[in-house]
Amino acid sequence: MAVVGRQSIVIEGLEAVVRLGYQRAAQLGAWRVEGDSFTARVVEVDGFRITQTPLTLEIVNRDGPPTTRPIVDVSVYQGQLSARLVRKGV
């Protein structure tokens, strides 16, 4: 399928964490980023913390520090988390 005028990068991984400060709001399994959309399988979630702000997505890197990105518009439904990634400092 060809899409004219729009390109989207897709990145996938095996696990990630959503944090509220240093506290874990959700432990995630397989995840996917497409453009600014983030989706993941929920392994464990704290029902209160996941509704608070600001939330940060943390992806462990094999070599070096974790990748972190702020996330907004977070929802959890039927074991699936979806959110929108935002640029740092925005």
Backbone hydrogen bonds, N-H to C=O, Kabsch-Sander energy under -0.5 kcal/mol:
donor,donor_aa,acceptor,acceptor_aa,energy
4,V,2,A,-0.5
11,I,33,V,-2.5
13,G,31,W,-1.8
16,A,28,L,-1.3
17,V,58,E,-2.3
18,V,26,A,-2.6
19,R,56,T,-3.1
20,L,23,Q,-2.8
21,G,19,R,-0.6
21,G,54,P,-0.5
23,Q,20,L,-1.7
25,A,18,V,-3.1
26,A,18,V,-1.7
27,Q,44,E,-3.0
28,L,16,A,-2.9
28,L,26,A,-0.5
29,G,41,R,-3.3
31,W,13,G,-2.0
32,R,39,T,-2.7
33,V,11,I,-3.2
34,E,37,S,-2.4
35,G,9,I,-1.9
37,S,34,E,-2.1
38,F,83,A,-2.8
39,T,32,R,-2.4
40,A,81,L,-2.1
41,R,30,A,-2.3
42,V,79,G,-2.7
43,V,27,Q,-2.7
43,V,41,R,-0.5
44,E,27,Q,-1.9
46,D,25,A,-3.1
47,G,45,V,-0.8
50,I,46,D,-2.3
51,T,48,F,-1.6
52,Q,49,R,-1.7
55,L,71,I,-0.7
56,T,19,R,-2.5
57,L,69,R,-3.3
58,E,17,V,-3.1
59,I,67,T,-2.9
60,V,58,E,-0.5
64,G,62,R,-0.6
67,T,59,I,-2.8
69,R,57,L,-2.0
71,I,55,L,-2.1
72,V,84,R,-2.4
75,S,82,S,-2.5
77,Y,80,Q,-2.7
80,Q,77,Y,-1.3
81,L,40,A,-3.0
82,S,75,S,-2.6
83,A,38,F,-2.4
84,R,72,V,-2.8
85,L,36,D,-2.9
86,V,70,P,-2.2
90,V,87,R,-1.7
